[in-house]
Amino acid sequence: MNKQQSPYRIEIKGVQFRNKGAYLMLLACLQGLQNVKNMELVLSPGPNLPYPERARLGAWQKLAFRRKSIDLTHWISRLPSPLIRLFNRYGMVTEQQVDAVLEASGFAYGDQWPLQFLQNTAREVERFAKAGKPFIFMPQAFGPFESKESKAAMRTIIQHARLLFVRDAVSRQHLESCLSPLPAHVIQSPDFTVGLSPQALPAAASPYAALIPNNKVISPYHHPNADQLKDDYLAAFVQAADQLHQAGYAVKLVNHEGKEDAELCQHIQARAQHAEVVEITNPLAVKAYIGGASLVVSSRFHGAINALSQGVPCIATSWSHKYRQMMQDFGMEAYCIETLTPASIQQSINQLLADQATACAELKVRKEILLQKNQQMWQQLYQQLPVD
């Protein structure tokens, strides 16, 4: 009789079910991990990772506790063995029982976010390194890092991560501001959701354009002049809706996240009443819907990825360096708007409508290049995991 293999538990961090981009990164991780021997998924509880959805994926629930500077997650692993076995019966595991971590936050490491999060992660990465377990950062954006404390925490992460995939050249420069030269395990690699297959949807009755807003662009958390930004932002999206309607497209306002983006869609619709708000829960169905559009205007990173990876020309409105870098990957950097106004969106839409056929042809070529880079990334990652 063959001895049963021990499970190999992989925690996927930084993902969630509300934000469609984060959900797509979870699905892309699961797709890539299908050939890991005896792999079992681990997820940490959170407001955007509710238990029913975690359970449907068959995920172990990680016993974790972090509140600001208090982090008891590591200490939970030191509970008496009988108590840990009891927790295991209820589907819960400790950090010590996790064999590897894939960190797939997308964009969560930089001075825009609380320093405590960065420092907590640095300690966790260091613990995994000391235990000889891989802690791998999936392709994502980083930085900037200006303070001495954030540089020190990021330096610890760089030194102790098994692999750190950085999504773009600007993010790599931000990492170099913390540690230079960077070690060989820091590797530039593009977004890894490009190859996810969308869920088929019925064909639309008429051509449509998809507009995808993002509450982060006008959030006071990220911008001190949020009120003025909101006025300009809404006016620009209303301009886009009116202009595309006049060009003969049905205009669809696609909610790519949750409540806050839904409110933005409703504000735009109130001023552009010919537009229709579209709410789709399944992230692969959202990808299919965006792929069915003739043209997209997106303030959501993975909203733009969903369009471009399916050959749909897209205008991206930027609030961080990650947008321009991503648009460069697809050869569409001319359509990344740094300062969004009614005039700037009008000019970009006119230009794209005139250049639509050329853009579509370029996107097909770029997608194949990015898929090859995604495959290279997975091959490098597989060297750290027990694969068939």
BAMIPA-980640 format. One record per atom (N, C-alpha, C): x, y, z. Coordinates in steps of 0.1 Angstrom, whole numbers, plus 5000, padded with zeros to 4 digits. Layout:
XYZ/...
//
This chain:
500949885000/500050005000/500950125000/500650224991/501350344990/501050435002/502150495008/501850595019/501250725013/500250765020/499650895015/500551015017/500651095006/501451215007/500851315016/501751385023/501351485032/500851605024/499851675029/499351795021/500451905020/500351975010/501252095008/500352215008/500352285019/499452395021/500052525016/499352595007/499852725001/498852825005/499252935012/498453045015/498553145004/497453194999/497453304989/496953434996/497853524997/497553655005/497253764995/496553865001/496353984993/495153984983/494453874983/493353854974/491953874982/490953884974/489553894980/488553874969/487253874974/486153844965/485453964960/485554074967/484754194963/485354264951/486654294952/487354354941/487654254930/487154284918/487254184907/488754154903/489554264904/490954244900/491654144910/491354164923/491954074933/491353934932/490153924928/489553794926/490153724914/490453794904/491053744892/492453694895/493253764904/494553724908/494453594916/493453574924/493253454931/493053334921/492153364912/491853254902/493053224893/493853324890/495053304882/496053214890/496153244903/497053164912/496653024912/495353004914/494752864915/494952784902/494852854891/495052794878/496552754877/497452844881/498852804880/499352704889/498552684900/499052584910/498352444909/497752424898/496952304896/497852174896/499152194892/500052074891/500952064903/500652144914/501452124926/500952004934/501851914937/501551784944/500751804957/499551744957/498751744970/498551884976/498351984967/498252124972/496952144978/496952214989/495752254996/495752404999/494652474996/494652624997/494352665011/495052775015/494852845028/494552985025/493453045032/493153185031/492953235045/493253365047/492953425060/491653495059/490853495071/489553555071/489753705070/488653775065/488653915064/487353965059/487054095060/485754145056/485454115041/486454115033/486254085018/486553945014/486853855025/487053715023/486053635032/484753655031/483853585040/483953435039/483553375050/483653225051/482953145040/481753175037/481053095026/481853085013/482453195009/483153194996/484453114998/485153135010/486353055013/486052905013/484952875019/484552735020/484352675007/483652744998/483352694984/484652654977/485752724980/487052694974/487752574981/487152524992/487752424999/489052465007/489052595011/490252655017/490252625032/491452595037/491752605051/491652745056/491152765068/491152905073/492352925082/493153025079/494353055087/493953125100/494553075111/494353135124/495253255125/494753375124/495553495123/494953605132/495753685137/495253805145/496253915144/495854025136/496654145135/495754265137/496154345147/495454475149/496554585151/496754665141/497754765141/499154705145/499654745157/501054705160/500954565167/499754515170/499654385177/499554275166/500454185166/500454065157/500653935164/499553865166/499653745174/499753615165/499753635152/499653525143/500753415145/501953465147/503053365149/502953295163/502453365173/502353305186/501253205187/500253215178/499153115178/499752975175/500852975167/501452845163/502052775175/502252845186/502852785198/501852735208/500552735204/499552675213/499852525215/499352465225/499552325227/499052245216/499752135212/499352055201/497951995201/497451955213/496051905213/495052015209/495352145213/494452255209/494552285194/495752275188/495952295174/495252185166/495352065171/494651955164/493051975164/492652025175/491152065176/490852165166/491652265165/491352375154/491352315140/492352215138/492352155125/491052075121/490452025131/489251955129/488152045124/488252175128/487252275123/487752355111/488752295104/489252355092/490152475093/490852485105/491752595107/493152555109/494052625103/495552595105/496252715110/497452685116/498252795120/499352835110/500052945112/501052985103/502152875101/502452805112/503452705111/503052585102/501752565100/501252465092/501152495077/501452625074/501452665060/502852645054/502952575042/504152535036/504752645027/503952725021/504452835012/503352945012/503853065008/502953175006/503153234993/502053264986/502053344974/501353484978/502153584977/501553724980/501153784967/499853814966/499253854953/498453984955/498954074963/498254194966/497954284954/498954284945/498754374933/499454514935/499054584946/499754714949/499354744963/500254704972/499954724987/501254764995/502354774988/503654804995/504254934990/504155034998/504655164995/504155265006/504555385005/504255485015/502855535015/502055485005/500555515005/499855445016/500455335021/499755245030/500455255044/499755205054/500355215068/501655145069/502555205075/503955145077/503755015085/502855005094/502754885102/502454755094/501754775083/501454655074/502754615068/503554705063/504854675057/505754605067/505754655079/506654595089/506154455094/504854445095/504354305098/504654205088/504554245075/504854155064/506354125064/507254225067/508654195067/508954085078/508354095090/508653995100/508153855096/506953855089/506453725084/507353665074/507853745064/508653695054/509953635060/510453705070/511753665077/511453535084/510353515090/510053395097/509953275087/509353295076/509253185066/510653155061/511553255059/512853225054/513653145064/513553175077/514253105087/513752955088/512452935085/511852805085/512152725072/512752795062/513152725050/511952715041/510952795042/509752785034/509652905025/509152885012/509152985002/508053095005/508353215005/507453325005/507653404992/506653394983/506853444970/505953564967/506453664962/505653784958/505253774943/503953754940/503553744926/503653884920/503753894906/503954024900/502954124905/503554234910/502854344915/503654474915/502954584917/503654714918/504154744932/505254824933/505854854946/506155004946/506155064958/506655194961/505655314959/506255434961/507555464965/507855444980/509155434983/509555424997/510455545001/509955635009/510655755012/511255755026/510555695036/510955705049/512055605052/512855625062/513855535067/513255405071/512155415078/511455295083/510955205072/510255265062/509655185051/510755125043/511855195041/513055135033/513555015041/513755025054/514254915062/513354795061/512054815062/511154705062/511154635048/511154715037/511154665024/512454595021/513554645027/514854575025/514854435031/514254425043/514054295049/513254195040/512254245034/511354165025/512154125013/512954215007/513654184995/514754074998/515354085010/516453995013/515953855017/514753845022/514253715027/513153645019/512553715009/511653655000/512353554992/511653444988/512253334980/512353384965/511253444961/511153514948/510353644950/510653744942/509953864943/509753914928/508553894923/508253944909/507754084910/508454174903/508054314903/507454334889/506354414888/505554414876/506054514866/506854614870/507254724860/508554784864/509154864855/510454924857/510455024868/509455104869/509355204880/509355144893/508555034895/508554964908/509854904911/510554864901/511954804903/512854914908/512755034903/513555154908/513155184922/511955174926/511555194940/512155094949/512254964945/512954864953/514454894954/515054944943/516454974943/516755084952/515755174955/515955274965/516155224979/515655094981/515855034994/517054944995/517454884983/518554794983/519154784969/520354824967/520954814954/522454764955/522854674947/521954614936/520954514942/519954494934/518954394939/519454254936/519054164945/519454024943/518753954931/519353844926/518853784914/517453734915/516953704927/515553654929/514453764928/514953894925/513953994922/513854004907/512753974901/512553944887/511454034881/511654104871/510554184865/509654094856/508354094859/507454014851/506054074851/505354074840/504054154839/502954084847/501754154847/500554104853/500253964848/499853874857/499753734854/498253684852/497353784851/495953744848/495553744833/496553774825/496353794810/495653674804/496153554808/495753434802/494453364807/493853424817/492653374823/491553374813/490853254811/489753244801/488453304807/487853394799/486553454804/485453354804/484353374811/483153294811/482253344800/481953254791/481153294779/479853354783/479553464775/478253534777/477553544763/476253564763/475553584750/476053714744/476153714730/476553824723/475553944725/476154064726/475254184727/474554214715/473354274716/472554304704/473154414696/473854504702/474454624695/475854654701/476654724693/478054754698/477954844711/478854824721/478754904733/480254934737/480255044745/481555084751/481355074766/482455024772/482355004787/483255114794/482555174804/483255274812/483455214826/484655214832/484855144844/485555244854/484755304863/485255404873/485955334884/486655414893/487455364904/487355464915/486755434927/486655524938/488055574943/489055484941/490455524947/490955654940/490555674928/491055794921/490655924928/489555924935/489056044941/488856024956/489555924962/489455894976/490355994984/489756054995/490556135004/491756065010/491655925011/492655845016/493955855008/493755874995/494955874986/495256024981/494256114982/494456244976/493956354985/494756454989/494356554998/493256654991/493256664978/492256744971/491156664965/490656564972/489656474967/488356534962/487856644969/486656704965/486756764951/487756834948/487956894935/488256784924/488956674928/489156564919/487856504915/486956484925/485756414922/484856494912/484856624913/484056704903/484656684889/485956694888/486656684875/486456544870/486556444879/486456304875/485056274869/484056314876/482656284872/482456354858/482856484857/482656554845/483356484833/484556424835/485256364825/484556234820/484056154830/483356034826/481956064820/481356174824/480156214817/480456254802/481556324800/481956364787/482256234779/482856134784/483156014777/481855944774/480955934783/479655874780/478855944769/478856074770/478156144759/478756134746/480156144746/480856134733/480755994726/480755894734/480655754729/479255724725/478255784732/476855764728/476655834714/477255954712/477056024700/477755954688/478855874692/479555794682/478855664678/477755634684/476855524681/476955404690/477655414701/477755304710/476755314722/476255194726/475555194738/476655204749/476355284759/477255314770/476955234782/477955154787/477755064799/478755104810/478155134821/479055174833/479155044841/480454984841/480654854847/481254874861/480654814871/481154814884/482154704886/483454734887/484454634888/484954614902/484254674912/484654644926/483354614935/482854724941/481754704951/480954824953/480554854965/479654954969/480155094964/481455124967/481955264964/481855284949/482355184941/482255204926/480855204921/479955134927/478555134923/477955274925/478355344936/477855474938/478455574927/479655554924/480255634913/479555614900/479255494897/478455464885/477155534885/476455534896/475155594897/475255744896/476355804901/476555954900/476755984885/477455904878/477755934864/476455914856/475755814859/474455784852/473455894854/473455954866/472556064868/472756184859/473956194854/474256304845/474456264830/474356134828/474456074815/473455964814/472156004813/471055904816/470955804805/471555824794/471555714783/472455594787/473355614797/474255504801/473455404810/473955284810/473355174818/474355124827/474055104840/474955054850/474854894849/476054834849/476154684847/476754634860/476054534867/476554474879/476654324876/477954274876/478154124873/479054084885/478653974892/479453924903/480653844899/480453744890/481453654886/482653734879/483853724884/484953804878/485253754863/485053624861/485353584847/484253624838/483053634843/481953694835/482153844832/482653914842/482954054840/484054064829/485053974830/486053984819/485453954806/484553864805/483853834792/483053954787/482354024796/481554134793/482454254787/483554274794/484554384790/485054344776/485354214775/485954164762/484954174750/483654194753/482654204743/482454354738/483154444745/482954584742/483854624730/483454724723/484254774712/485354874716/485154934728/486155024733/485855044748/486955064756/486855074770/487555194776/486955254786/487655364794/487655304808/488855284813/488955224826/489855294836/489355314848/490255364859/490655244868/490155124866/490555004873/491654934865/492654904872/493854834866/493454704859/492754614866/492354494859/491154504850/490454614851/489454644841/490154674827/491254744828/492054774816/492654644811/493254564820/493854434816/492854344809/491654344815/490554254809/490254294795/490354424792/490054474779/491254444769/492454494773/493554484765/493954334762/493854244772/494254104770/493254034760/492154094757/491154034748/491054114735/492054204733/492154274720/491254394719/490754444731/489854554730/490554684734/490654784725/491354914728/490854974740/491755034748/491355084761/492055214764/491355304770/491955424776/492055404791/493155424797/493355404811/493555544817/492755564828/492955694836/493755654848/494855724851/495955684860/495855754873/496055684884/496355744897/497655694904/498355604896/499655554901/500455514889/501755504892/502755464881/502355334874/501655244881/501455114876/500555114863/499755224861/498855224850/499755254837/500555354837/501355384825/502255264822/502855204832/503755084829/502954974823/501754944828/500954844822/500554874808/500154994805/499755034792/500955024782/502155044787/503355024779/503554884775/503254794784/503254644781/502454614769/501354674768/500354654757/500554744745/501554834745/501754924734/500755034734/500055064745/498955164745/499255284754/500555314757/500955414766/500355554762/500155574749/499655704744/498255724749/497555614754/496155624758/496055614774/497155644781/497155654795/497055804799/495955844806/495755984809/496156004824/497156084825/497556124839/496656224846/496256324838/495456434844/494056424836/493056374843/491756344837/490956464838/490556514826/489556624825/488656594813/487556664812/486656644800/487456664787/488356764786/489156784774/490156674771/490756624781/491756514779/491056384775/489956354781/489256234777/488656244763/488156364759/487656384746/488756364735/489856424738/490956404728/491456264727/491556184738/491956044737/490955964730/489655984732/488555904726/488655934711/488756064707/488856094692/489956024686/491156024693/492355964687/492155814686/491555744696/491455604696/490355564686/489355634684/488355604674/488955604660/489855694658/490555704645/491555594643/492055544654/493155444653/492855304658/491555274658/491055154665/491555024658/491555024645/492054894638/493454874641/494354974640/495754954643/495954904657/495254964667/495354934681/495054784683/493954734677/493554594678/494554504673/495154534662/496254444656/497454444666/497854554671/498954564680/498754484693/497454484698/497154414710/497254264709/496954214697/497154064695/498554024696/499454104691/500954074691/501454084706/501054194712/501454214726/500954104736/499754054734/499253954743/500153824742/500553784730/501353664729/502653684736/503253804736/504553824743/504353814758/503253874763/502953874777/502653734782/501953654774/501653514778/502953434779/503953464770/505153394771/505953434784/505853554788/506453604800/505753544813/504453534812/503753474823/504153324825/504353254814/504753114814/506153104820/507053194817/508453194823/508353224838/507453314842/507253334856/506853214863/505853134858/505353014865/506452914865/507252904855/508352804855/509352834866/509652964868/510553004878/509952974892/508652994893/507952964906/507952814909/507652734898/507552594900/508852534906/509952594903/511252544909/511252544924/510352624930/510352644944/509252554951/508452484943/507352404948/507352264943/506752174950/506652034946/505652014935/506052014922/505151994911/505351864905/504251814898/504251694891/505151694879/
//
